[in-house]
Amino acid sequence: MNDINNILNSRDSFFLLAGPCVIEDPEVVDEIASQMTNICRRLAIPYVFKASYRKANRSSLSSFTGIGDKEGLEILKEVSKKYNVPVVTDIHSAAEAEMAAEYVDIIQIPAFLCRQTDILEAAAETGKWINIKKGQFLSPESMRFAAEKVKAFGNEKILLTDRGTMFGYQDLVVDFRSIPKMRRLGYPVIMDVTHSLQQPNQNKGVTGGEPDMIETISRAAIAVGADGLFMEVHPRPEEAKSDGANMLRLELVEELLKKLKVIHSAIKSIR
């Protein structure tokens, strides 16, 4: 059911934010939303559909950015209505917050923008849940300042997401100490599994990735207490117009989630 507060405060299971990187076309979006909704309902995993209506941060000028803001947001709204699930998308400027809030349940602040006060203020003032991704250049402890900004603007519906830390010029690493450290700030913490496996700044102008490590990162995140997971999934990652190199193939999702449910149950039993 589309009850965002119950989903994000679930204690019976981790919750999942998953979908394509960007709205490509209605058919692909519907294929992903339909299968992900069915899988998560079978496994009793609280689910939020994720997709960007536009990608502003791209390596190359020629990279796909979207089908149009209004068109992308309308598709997100239709997914929410058709499948009765909440939806999340990211914004890239303060001016986008009010527009996006008309269509989505969670507004996401990209990692590179997590310190931008005007964006945090505009997002907070929508009254929506705000998912702040930890900058690749920040310590987990420093995320309290981003959260405090949102809270100061009158919104305590805050999520914090780790998406890896820059390691040299072309790689990321995950410091799993970040999850318990950010949880101590008092907000649900999410592990962005697929973005943490990016290999950015490649000479060819297209971000690389290590999708074979998705299960490893997911299992470790649940084991150290992540409240939720974020994954980009696609039926045909090789055809995806953004982030295909680090996406999880849709046909592999269910078996992975079954394994993660076992780990979550074991961890819950010893807390």
Beta strands, then each sheet from edge to edge (+ up, - down):
strand 1: 15-19
strand 2: 47-50
strand 3: 87-90
strand 4: 106-109
strand 5: 129-133
strand 6: 158-162
strand 7: 165-166
strand 8: 172-173
strand 9: 189-192
strand 10: 198-199
strand 11: 208-209
strand 12: 228-234
strand 13: 248-249
sheet 1: 13+ 12+ 1+ 2+ 3+ 4+ 5+ 6+ 9+
sheet 2: 7+ 8-
sheet 3: 10+ 11-
end
